[in-house]
Amino acid sequence: MVQELLNDIILYFEYLKSQGYYAAFHNLAIPMDSCMAKLAPYNINSNPFCLFIKSSSEAWNHCIERQPKVLAACEKGPFCGMCYAGMGEFVFPIRNKDGRPLAFLSISGFRLEEEQALKRIKTVAHTYGLSEKQAKASYYQDLKKDRPDLNSLSVLAAPLCRMFELLNLLLSDIPNVEVGNIAQNNIVSHAVIYLRRNYANPISSDDIARACHCSVSTLSHLFKQKMNLSIRQYIKNLRLSQAKRLLRDTELSVNAISDLLGYGNPNYFCNVFRWETGLSPTLFRKNSRTLPTKERS
């Protein structure tokens, strides 16, 4: 039942993505460590503006530290607000059977009050050593000027919130016989989360194993067994996936994307990208471009 529900949750996230929405969940109390290997891609906001801000690990940590405040703010129900970095988002509570919020769903990528947003961007850029010019360019290019109606979006978000609430009920009642398998899943889930946060940084197998509280050999064996690929290949896939997204959905230069994803040498990035896709980054951008060259309306 849990696996079928996880597949349904993933399908719904993909549906929202196909409708042009950037959706992510943020969990504070659902016991879902054993599921995070599957759901990790949807635990991180994939909007290019958000990804740029989170290229600073300190800014990313600040996002996580603020999550309890966001959860408290949605006690009374869904709301629309602006994050500390200047991006507009809609927040929807995921509740337990008693009505207490355990997690929340965010649908983001909108421009709200421009003057206030630009002030926040300036502060964030200064605080975390980011390019203010680049952040502002992404604000205008990657965030939508027109935002949907809260009530209409609530109807769209409700099925996903209900699925997470059912997942909480199921995971809270797992038989003890499954504990051993869950422990293995937890190691892989923690590794996936760690890699998704740090894939653009120079990390070693020892770093990952230390973060997962296990040996390198145990981690490598379980990761290969559960994910059907090596950690090295998983990192490569993450970098290439984000490279494609940034080439398709932003105006960042190839050199900037190479730096952002941790390749260091742009020529090496181009060689890897061409080897894996059969196209140079420039040609891939030209063939897959979905955005106009001018600012989004």
Rosetta blueprint (number, residue, H / E / L):
1 M L
2 V H
3 Q H
4 E H
5 L H
6 L H
7 N H
8 D H
9 I H
10 I H
11 L H
12 Y H
13 F H
14 E H
15 Y H
16 L H
17 K H
18 S H
19 Q L
20 G L
21 Y L
22 Y E
23 A E
24 A E
25 F E
26 H E
27 N E
28 L L
29 A L
30 I L
31 P L
32 M L
33 D H
34 S H
35 C H
36 M H
37 A H
38 K H
39 L H
40 A H
41 P H
42 Y H
43 N L
44 I L
45 N L
46 S L
47 N L
48 P H
49 F H
50 C H
51 L H
52 F H
53 I H
54 K L
55 S L
56 S L
57 S H
58 E H
59 A H
60 W H
61 N H
62 H H
63 C H
64 I H
65 E H
66 R H
67 Q H
68 P H
69 K H
70 V H
71 L H
72 A H
73 A H
74 C L
75 E L
76 K L
77 G L
78 P L
79 F E
80 C E
81 G E
82 M E
83 C L
84 Y L
85 A L
86 G L
87 M L
88 G E
89 E E
90 F E
91 V E
92 F E
93 P E
94 I E
95 R E
96 N L
97 K L
98 D L
99 G L
100 R L
101 P E
102 L E
103 A E
104 F E
105 L E
106 S E
107 I E
108 S E
109 G E
110 F E
111 R L
112 L L
113 E L
114 E H
115 E H
116 Q H
117 A H
118 L H
119 K H
120 R H
121 I H
122 K H
123 T H
124 V H
125 A H
126 H H
127 T H
128 Y H
129 G L
130 L L
131 S L
132 E H
133 K H
134 Q H
135 A H
136 K H
137 A H
138 S H
139 Y H
140 Y H
141 Q H
142 D H
143 L L
144 K E
145 K L
146 D L
147 R L
148 P L
149 D L
150 L H
151 N H
152 S H
153 L H
154 S H
155 V H
156 L H
157 A H
158 A H
159 P H
160 L H
161 C H
162 R H
163 M H
164 F H
165 E H
166 L H
167 L H
168 N H
169 L H
170 L H
171 L H
172 S L
173 D L
174 I L
175 P L
176 N H
177 V H
178 E H
179 V H
180 G H
181 N H
182 I H
183 A H
184 Q H
185 N H
186 N H
187 I H
188 V H
189 S H
190 H H
191 A H
192 V H
193 I H
194 Y H
195 L H
196 R H
197 R H
198 N H
199 Y L
200 A L
201 N L
202 P L
203 I L
204 S L
205 S H
206 D H
207 D H
208 I H
209 A H
210 R H
211 A H
212 C H
213 H L
214 C L
215 S L
216 V H
217 S H
218 T H
219 L H
220 S H
221 H H
222 L H
223 F H
224 K H
225 Q H
226 K H
227 M H
228 N L
229 L L
230 S L
231 I H
232 R H
233 Q H
234 Y H
235 I H
236 K H
237 N H
238 L H
239 R H
240 L H
241 S H
242 Q H
243 A H
244 K H
245 R H
246 L H
247 L H
248 R H
249 D H
250 T L
251 E L
252 L L
253 S L
254 V H
255 N H
256 A H
257 I H
258 S H
259 D H
260 L H
261 L L
262 G L
263 Y L
264 G L
265 N L
266 P H
267 N H
268 Y H
269 F H
270 C H
271 N H
272 V H
273 F H
274 R H
275 W H
276 E H
277 T H
278 G L
279 L L
280 S L
281 P H
282 T H
283 L H
284 F H
285 R H
286 K H
287 N H
288 S H
289 R L
290 T L
291 L L
292 P L
293 T L
294 K L
295 E L
296 R L
297 S L
